[in-house]
Amino acid sequence: MEERSQSQSVSDDDVTRIIIDAKEQAYRETGHEPEPELTKAVDWPITCTVGPGLEGAIACETKIGYVNGSKGWLIYRGYDVFDLCAHSSFEETSYLLLHGHLPAADELSRFRRILLHRLFIPEAQRLLLSFPVETLNPMSALRLGTNLMRQKQTYRDRDEDDDRADALATDEDSIAMETPPAGTRRPVYEFFASLFGKAAAETPTELLHSDELESCYNLIAGVNTIAATIGRARQRRLPIEPLDDLGLAGNYLYMLTGKRPTALEARIMDVCLILHADHGMNASTFAAMVVASTLSDIYLAIGAGISALSGPLHGGANVEVVKMLSEIGSPGKAASWFKSAQKEKRKIMGFGHRVYKAYDPRARVLGPLAELLSKGDPDTENTFATARALEHEVLSTLGEEKKVFPNVDFYSGIVYQSLGIPKDLYTTVFAVSRVSGWCARVIEYLENNRIFRPRALYTGTFDEQYVPISER
């Protein structure tokens, strides 16, 4: 590992070549046409087929991200995620998600300086460490840390009057919803004005200068620091200040492990953050948007995203993958283990996806990166070889017929393990990345906000007669 990373150009070339190869393979296996019914503006209200859990429901329009599950596409603002992983950085990708365009050199330099500065959050760290962080679930601690950032970085929790009655127009929850909803183009609201004191004398013409994005910058950098601080606390160690010559990915590894990452490690961590930055209207993104739609603030909205991500059906599956591979033990045992698992109808962790019916593009990148990182470490090499052997068994049995392929979780755990990240922190890494997508989606939705208010079909009884408690 050390020998491979002595030359920045060599490690960069290796990683870039891996990603380009993954893209070329993906393009050979899939078509090139987007879904016409899901890639155009709509005239509200619309009719769609909805399943339990709002499956299939169309909640909004977006220009931020697109997932084509049948073809294995993942697009950020029109850019293929393969291209962003090969040529971009997490900072540049975050800028793209938030601002809608790739930054010029001076814009990116300024953005990086802003994020680096906001990695320093000693007051929020001090408050966080006054809690028993080492015994809290890491995702619970991360949500707590985000709320403590809110307490230190906004005015919202102070005892000053917070009269936001004028913020409400067409979005009050009291509006009857028994008639077919038609939506509204420009509901009136004031979302962040009270967070930062007196409003600016003139209305900003660019999102770059808006208070909303100032909070997003705080969160993209701060969640990174909080996640690393939690890792340090769980190791019974003190936090470490970031280094000004490392990016967000490199600083996360440094602040967590206390060791300066190699160029290869920092680059691969950066790719991991890009891959997880956005992924359509998933549960955590939806949770963040629902909270924001009530005109809560963005810190609480991101806290809701973290809460949703902590559920075992959303984040954390990569931990189970690593445990599963350890249980299998070696590549030679993968076939018999898989047959037994099928017979017992056990879930094969890291395979299949709610959306993808093709090979997950994130797994296409993470698999070869896991192989690259595993070289020279016998234990990790064995884990990776076991994963490849299990993938072969699953694809040969279920791939063509059932469309079951590796998802992002199958190889990400091996990558994180190779980077020195403890298993109990894997889901927090997911959040460190996804906060940029959550922020972008929230900001976009609030431009034409409509409070989320689906209905439920009542299937209970009627005409029940109240019986006094003495007669029950």
C-alpha positions, 0 to 999 in steps of 0.5 A: 500500500505504501509503495503504491501511493509514493507517486500521486500520479500513479495512484490517480491514474490507477483509480481513474483507469478503474473508473473509466473501465467500469463506465465502459463496461456499464455502457456496453451492457445498458442502453442510452435512453432515459425514461421519457415518462420520468425525465420531463416537466409535468403539469400538476396535478398528475396521475400515477400508480402508487404502492404501499410506502408511497412506492411509485408516487411522484412527489416533486420535480428535480434537476439534481439527480436521476437514477435509472434502475433498469439500466444502472444509471446514476446522474448528478445534474446531468453528469454521469457519476462515473465521470465525476468519480474519474475527474472530479472531487467531493468538493466540486461535486458538492458545489455542483449539487448545490449550485447547479453547475461545475465551478470555475477554478476560482469558485472551487478554490473559494468553496474549498477554503470555506469548507476547510474553515468550517471543519473547525467546530470546537464549540459543537465538539465540546458540547458533544463530548459532554455526552457519553458519545462512546456508548451511544449508537454512532448515528444517534451521536451524529444526529445529536452533533448536528443539533448541537451545531444548530445550537451554536451556529444559529439563533433558532434556540434562543429565547428571542421572539420567533414570530414566523406567522408571516411565513405561512401562506398556502402551506398551512397544514390546516388547509383542507385536503379532502379536495383533489390537490392542485399545488401552487407555483410560488407559495410565500414563505420565509425559511432562514431569515430569522436564523441569521438576524437582520436580512441583507439590504438587497436580495441576493441574486446568486445562491452563493450569497444566500443564508440557505447555502451558508447553512449547507456549507456548515453542515457539509463540513461540520457533519464530517468533523462530527463523524470523525469526533464520534469515531475518536470518542469511541476509541477513547481518544481526543479529537484532532484538528483538520489539516489545511492541505487536505480535502474533506475526504483526506481530513475525515480519515486524518481526524478519525485515525490520527494518521495522514492518509496516503494519496491513494487512500485520500483519493479512494475516500473522495470517490466513495463520498462522490458515489454516496452524495445523492441517490434520488428520492430515497427514504432519508432524502424524503425525510429531510425534505418532509421536515424542511417542507414544514418550514423547520430549519435545515439543521433539523431537516438534515437530522431527520435524514440522519435518523432515517439513514440509521434504520437497518433497511436503509443504511448499514447493510455494508456492516452486515456484508463484512460479517457475512463474508467473515462467516463464509471464511474463504472463496472456496466455501462461497458456493456451499455457503450460498447453496445453504443460504438459498435452502434456508431462504436467508437474505444474501446481504449486499445484493438486490436493490429497491430501484436497480434491476441492473448492476449498481454503478456504485458497485461497479466502481467500488469492487475494483477499488476494494481489490486495489486496496486489498493488495498486500494485506492477506486478510483483506485479499481473502475477504475480497476474493470471498466476495468475488466468489460469492458474487459469481455464485449469485450472478450465475444463479439469480443475475440473469433471471431475477435481476439480482446484482451487487449493490453499493453495500457489497464492496463499500464495507471492504473499502472502508475496512481497508481505509481503517474505518471501524465497522460501527462507523460505516453508516456515519460515512454514508451520512458524511457524503449524503449531507450534500445531496440532502442539502441540495434537495431541500434547497431546490424543493423550498424554491416551490415549497408545498408541505408534504401531506399524503392521505391514508385510507381509513380501514377501521370501524364506525359507529362504535359505542363508548362504554364507561370504564366501570362497565368494561 
